[in-house]
Each structure stands twice: as C-alpha cells, then as structure tokens.
Amino acid sequence: MDMLPITTTAQNVRSGIAAALKDTPYTAYSVSLFPSKQIGQISLTVPSDQGRERTLTYLLGDRTHEDVEAVNPGPDHEVHVVYDLVSAQYIADHVREWLASA
C-alpha cells in the first residue's frame, strides 16, 4: 500500500485539530515528524472538568502495537493510529467528539 507522504497526513491532522479547537483552551500541543521513516506523532492536551489533564495522541504512519504501548496511554490518554489518508474534517469531527466526552 502506498501511503501519502507523512507531511501531507500531518498537515491534515494539524488542520483538523486547529478547526476543532478554535477557542478551546489547551495546555500542550506537540508535533514530531520523521519524514525519512514516514512516521510521526501529534499530541494535544486539554484541561478536564475534573481538574486533570486529558491527552489525545495521533501516531502517524505504519505503527506497531509496541509503538502504541510506548506512548503509555493511561485513563486520561487516548491514542489513535493514522496510517492512511484522513481528511482534516474527519480529524476535526473526532477531536470535537473527544472534547465533548470529557
């Protein structure tokens, strides 16, 4: 399967997150891309109503179960793997649902 360049996938994910956030406060946002390996990671952390922080991480590219475990998801950390084309609108909808589920 031919994958889109990781930079294109990352741009769609970043655009979707930006569209979903608008005026929503967030405490952290990070992007790590490794184009030569065609992988990356984009994470967003927001404060929750319970006074804790919640994190949503997108792992980009061909990732393994071990890669997901290495992110160390806990009860307030959700991880999704994006290995193929996604639209910015799809990511925006997903982030909005995640924000509403707090």
N, C-alpha and C positions, 0 to 999 in steps of 0.2 A: 504494500500500500504506500503510495506517495503521500507524504504529509506536506502541508503548507510550511513554508519557512517559519521558524519559531517566532521571528519578529512580527509576522503578519498575525499569527494566532495571539501573541501577546498584546498587540495593538487592539484587537477586537475585545479581549478580556479587559484591558485597561479602560477602553471606551465604555464598555458596559458597566463597569464599576462606577465610573465617573457619572454616567447618566443616572444610575440608581441612587447615588449618594446625594447629589445636589446639595442641600443644606444640612444633611445629616452629619453630626459630629463624629469624628473618628480619632482614635488615639495613635494608630500606627498604620502605615501603608508601605509595603516594600515590594520591589521588583528585582529579581535576579534572573538574568538570561545568559545562556551559554550557547550561542549560535553554532559553534563548531560541533557541539554534541546534540544540537536540536532539542534541548530541554530548557526548562525554566520554572520559576516559582513566583507567584504573585499572592501576597497575603494582605488582608485587611483586618484590622482590629477596631472594634467599637465598644463603647461602654454599654453595659446592660442595665435594665431597670433594677436588678438586684445588687447593683454596686460592683459587680465583677466585669471583667472584660470578656468579650466573645471574639473569636478569630475565625475567619473564613480563608482557606488557602486553596488556590488552584495550582496543581502541578501540571506543567505543560510538557507535551511530548510523550515518548514511549517510556512509561514509568512502571516500576515493579511494585509488588506488594511491600517489599522491603523499603522502597523509597517512601511509600505512604507511611509505614510504621516509623521511619526515621524522623518524620515531622513531629512525631509524638502527640497525636491528637488525643485530647482529653475530653471531658464532658462539655467544655466550652470552646472546643476547636473542631471545626468541620473541614474535611479535606475532600476535594474533587479532582479527578484527573481529566484533563482536556487533551486528548490525543489526536483530534481531528478538527476540521473546520467547525467553528461555532460563530454565530453572529453576535455582534455587540448587543442586540436586542435580547437574545436568549440569555446572555450573562446578566444584563440589567434586570430582566424578569426574575432570574434566580436570586440575585442579590436582594431585590425587593422582598421576595418571599422569605429569605433568610432573616432579613432585618425585622420583618413583621412577626416572625416566630419567637421573638425574644420574650 
